[in-house]
Protein backbone atom coordinates (compact mmCIF):
# COMPACT_ATOMS: atom_id res chain seq x y z
CA UNK A 1 0.00 0.00 0.00
CA UNK A 2 1.20 3.50 -0.80
CA UNK A 3 -0.54 6.35 1.03
CA UNK A 4 -3.61 4.21 1.55
CA UNK A 5 -3.65 3.13 -2.10
CA UNK A 6 -2.45 -0.07 -3.74
CA UNK A 7 -0.49 -0.36 -6.95
CA UNK A 8 -3.61 -0.65 -9.11
CA UNK A 9 -4.86 2.71 -7.82
CA UNK A 10 -1.58 4.31 -8.84
CA UNK A 11 -1.52 2.47 -12.17
CA UNK A 12 -5.08 3.56 -13.00
CA UNK A 13 -4.61 7.19 -11.98
CA UNK A 14 -1.36 7.55 -13.92
CA UNK A 15 -2.66 5.74 -17.00
CA UNK A 16 -5.88 7.79 -17.14
CA UNK A 17 -4.14 11.03 -16.16
CA UNK A 18 -6.34 11.58 -13.10
CA UNK A 19 -3.91 11.60 -10.20
CA UNK A 20 -6.05 14.13 -8.30
CA UNK A 21 -9.26 12.03 -8.64
CA UNK A 22 -11.01 14.89 -10.42
CA UNK A 23 -12.81 12.43 -12.71
CA UNK A 24 -12.96 9.11 -10.89
CA UNK A 25 -13.42 8.93 -7.13
CA UNK A 26 -11.73 6.34 -4.95
CA UNK A 27 -15.11 4.58 -4.75
CA UNK A 28 -15.18 4.39 -8.57
CA UNK A 29 -11.69 2.94 -8.74
CA UNK A 30 -12.43 0.47 -5.94
CA UNK A 31 -15.42 -0.78 -7.92
CA UNK A 32 -13.36 -1.15 -11.11
CA UNK A 33 -10.65 -3.05 -9.24
CA UNK A 34 -13.23 -5.44 -7.78
CA UNK A 35 -14.65 -6.09 -11.23
CA UNK A 36 -11.15 -6.76 -12.56
CA UNK A 37 -10.43 -9.21 -9.72
CA UNK A 38 -13.67 -11.04 -10.45
CA UNK A 39 -12.84 -11.15 -14.17
CA UNK A 40 -9.61 -13.08 -13.50
CA UNK A 41 -11.69 -16.13 -12.49
CA UNK A 42 -11.95 -18.89 -13.65
CA UNK A 43 -8.83 -18.70 -15.84
CA UNK A 44 -6.49 -17.28 -13.20
CA UNK A 45 -6.42 -18.22 -9.53
CA UNK A 46 -4.12 -19.01 -6.63
CA UNK A 47 -3.10 -22.52 -5.64
CA UNK A 48 -2.84 -22.46 -1.86
CA UNK A 49 -2.17 -24.61 1.16
CA UNK A 50 -4.84 -23.66 3.69
CA UNK A 51 -4.48 -24.65 7.35
CA UNK A 52 -7.15 -22.46 8.94
CA UNK A 53 -9.56 -25.29 9.81
CA UNK A 54 -9.21 -27.64 12.78
CA UNK A 55 -10.67 -31.09 13.22
CA UNK A 56 -13.44 -31.59 15.77
CA UNK A 57 -13.89 -35.26 16.60
CA UNK A 58 -14.67 -34.80 20.29
CA UNK A 59 -17.72 -36.19 22.04
CA UNK A 60 -19.95 -34.56 19.40
CA UNK A 61 -17.85 -34.91 16.26
CA UNK A 62 -18.28 -32.53 13.33
CA UNK A 63 -18.27 -33.99 9.84
CA UNK A 64 -18.88 -30.73 7.95
CA UNK A 65 -16.59 -27.70 7.69
CA UNK A 66 -16.99 -24.39 5.84
CA UNK A 67 -13.80 -23.57 3.96
CA UNK A 68 -12.43 -19.99 3.74
CA UNK A 69 -14.14 -17.65 1.28
CA UNK A 70 -12.73 -17.80 -2.24
CA UNK A 71 -11.74 -21.48 -2.29
CA UNK A 72 -13.58 -23.14 -5.18
CA UNK A 73 -11.71 -26.44 -5.59
CA UNK A 74 -9.93 -28.82 -3.20
CA UNK A 75 -7.48 -31.38 -4.59
CA UNK A 76 -6.10 -32.85 -1.34
CA UNK A 77 -7.13 -33.07 2.30
CA UNK A 78 -4.74 -33.94 5.10
CA UNK A 79 -4.97 -33.92 8.90
CA UNK A 80 -2.16 -33.14 11.32
CA UNK A 81 0.73 -30.70 11.58
CA UNK A 82 3.45 -31.33 9.01
CA UNK A 83 5.89 -29.15 11.00
CA UNK A 84 5.37 -30.96 14.31
CA UNK A 85 7.49 -34.07 14.80
CA UNK A 86 5.12 -35.36 17.50
CA UNK A 87 2.08 -35.18 15.19
CA UNK A 88 1.11 -37.93 12.76
CA UNK A 89 0.16 -36.25 9.51
CA UNK A 90 -2.11 -38.26 7.25
CA UNK A 91 -3.52 -37.61 3.81
CA UNK A 92 -7.20 -38.48 3.69
CA UNK A 93 -8.25 -40.75 0.85
CA UNK A 94 -10.48 -38.92 -1.67
CA UNK A 95 -13.23 -41.49 -1.07
CA UNK A 96 -13.51 -40.26 2.53
CA UNK A 97 -14.36 -36.62 1.79
CA UNK A 98 -16.34 -34.43 -0.59
CA UNK A 99 -16.22 -30.71 -1.36
CA UNK A 100 -19.23 -28.80 -2.64
CA UNK A 101 -20.67 -25.31 -2.22
CA UNK A 102 -17.79 -24.12 0.01
CA UNK A 103 -18.31 -27.10 2.32
CA UNK A 104 -15.88 -29.91 3.14
CA UNK A 105 -17.64 -33.04 4.35
CA UNK A 106 -15.91 -36.07 5.85
CA UNK A 107 -17.69 -39.38 5.29
CA UNK A 108 -15.69 -40.86 8.18
CA UNK A 109 -13.58 -38.85 10.60
CA UNK A 110 -9.83 -39.44 10.64
CA UNK A 111 -8.43 -41.13 13.71
CA UNK A 112 -6.65 -38.03 14.93
CA UNK A 113 -6.71 -35.90 18.04
CA UNK A 114 -9.41 -33.24 18.20
CA UNK A 115 -8.19 -29.76 17.20
CA UNK A 116 -5.71 -31.26 14.73
CA UNK A 117 -5.04 -29.04 11.72
CA UNK A 118 -6.97 -29.76 8.54
CA UNK A 119 -4.60 -29.10 5.63
CA UNK A 120 -6.15 -28.34 2.25
CA UNK A 121 -4.41 -28.06 -1.08
CA UNK A 122 -6.86 -25.90 -2.97
CA UNK A 123 -7.55 -23.39 -5.71
CA UNK A 124 -8.63 -19.96 -4.52
CA UNK A 125 -9.91 -16.89 -6.32
CA UNK A 126 -7.90 -13.70 -6.11
CA UNK A 127 -9.64 -11.55 -3.51
CA UNK A 128 -7.14 -8.69 -3.03
CA UNK A 129 -4.84 -6.78 -5.35
CA UNK A 130 -1.87 -7.76 -3.17
CA UNK A 131 -2.48 -11.44 -3.99
CA UNK A 132 -2.20 -10.87 -7.75
CA UNK A 133 1.27 -11.26 -9.32
CA UNK A 134 2.58 -7.98 -10.71
CA UNK A 135 3.12 -9.59 -14.09
CA UNK A 136 -0.69 -9.54 -14.48
CA UNK A 137 -0.79 -5.73 -14.26
CA UNK A 138 0.02 -5.17 -17.92
CA UNK A 139 -3.30 -6.68 -18.97
CA UNK A 140 -5.39 -5.82 -15.88
CA UNK A 141 -5.14 -2.17 -16.96
CA UNK A 142 -7.19 -3.10 -20.04
CA UNK A 143 -10.08 -4.12 -17.80
CA UNK A 144 -9.76 -1.02 -15.63
CA UNK A 145 -9.77 1.23 -18.68
CA UNK A 146 -12.76 -0.59 -20.14
CA UNK A 147 -14.77 0.08 -16.96
CA UNK A 148 -13.65 3.71 -16.85
CA UNK A 149 -14.52 4.39 -20.49
CA UNK A 150 -17.95 2.78 -20.19
CA UNK A 151 -18.61 5.01 -17.17
CA UNK A 152 -17.62 8.09 -19.16
CA UNK A 153 -19.86 7.05 -22.06
CA UNK A 154 -22.86 7.39 -19.73
CA UNK A 155 -21.80 10.68 -18.16
CA UNK A 156 -20.98 13.53 -20.56
CA UNK A 157 -20.21 16.12 -17.83
CA UNK A 158 -17.67 13.71 -16.35
CA UNK A 159 -16.21 13.15 -19.81
CA UNK A 160 -15.81 16.90 -20.28
CA UNK A 161 -13.78 17.05 -17.07
CA UNK A 162 -11.57 14.22 -18.27
CA UNK A 163 -11.23 15.73 -21.75
CA UNK A 164 -9.41 18.68 -20.20
CA UNK A 165 -6.89 16.29 -18.65
CA UNK A 166 -6.20 14.23 -21.77
CA UNK A 167 -2.80 14.58 -23.37
CA UNK A 168 -1.66 13.55 -26.81
CA UNK A 169 -4.26 11.93 -29.08
CA UNK A 170 -7.60 12.60 -27.43
CA UNK A 171 -10.47 10.13 -27.16
CA UNK A 172 -13.79 11.52 -28.35
CA UNK A 173 -17.04 11.03 -26.48
CA UNK A 174 -18.51 9.19 -29.48
CA UNK A 175 -15.66 6.66 -29.55
CA UNK A 176 -15.59 5.79 -25.85
CA UNK A 177 -17.56 2.56 -26.25
CA UNK A 178 -15.46 1.51 -29.25
CA UNK A 179 -12.29 1.94 -27.20
CA UNK A 180 -13.87 0.15 -24.23
CA UNK A 181 -14.67 -2.90 -26.36
CA UNK A 182 -11.14 -2.90 -27.71
CA UNK A 183 -9.76 -2.97 -24.15
CA UNK A 184 -12.15 -5.80 -23.36
CA UNK A 185 -10.91 -7.76 -26.39
CA UNK A 186 -7.28 -7.30 -25.35
CA UNK A 187 -8.06 -8.40 -21.80
CA UNK A 188 -9.85 -11.55 -22.97
CA UNK A 189 -7.04 -12.43 -25.40
CA UNK A 190 -4.21 -11.87 -22.91
CA UNK A 191 -5.74 -13.64 -19.90
CA UNK A 192 -5.35 -17.27 -21.10
CA UNK A 193 -1.67 -16.66 -21.86
CA UNK A 194 -0.81 -16.19 -18.20
CA UNK A 195 -0.22 -19.05 -15.80
CA UNK A 196 -1.80 -19.46 -12.38
CA UNK A 197 0.28 -18.69 -9.34
CA UNK A 198 1.12 -21.25 -6.66
CA UNK A 199 1.33 -19.60 -3.25
CA UNK A 200 2.06 -22.04 -0.37
CA UNK A 201 0.18 -20.01 2.28
Secondary structure as UniProt FT lines:
FT   TURN            3..4
FT   HELIX           7..16
FT   TURN            19..20
FT   HELIX           26..40
FT   TURN            41..43
FT   STRAND          46..54
FT   TURN            59..60
FT   STRAND          64..66
FT   TURN            69..70
FT   STRAND          71..79
FT   TURN            82..83
FT   TURN            85..86
FT   STRAND          90..92
FT   HELIX           94..96
FT   STRAND          97..100
FT   TURN            101..102
FT   STRAND          103..106
FT   TURN            114..115
FT   STRAND          117..124
FT   HELIX           129..131
FT   HELIX           134..136
FT   HELIX           137..153
FT   HELIX           156..163
FT   TURN            164..165
FT   HELIX           173..175
FT   HELIX           176..191
FT   TURN            192..193
FT   STRAND          197..199
//
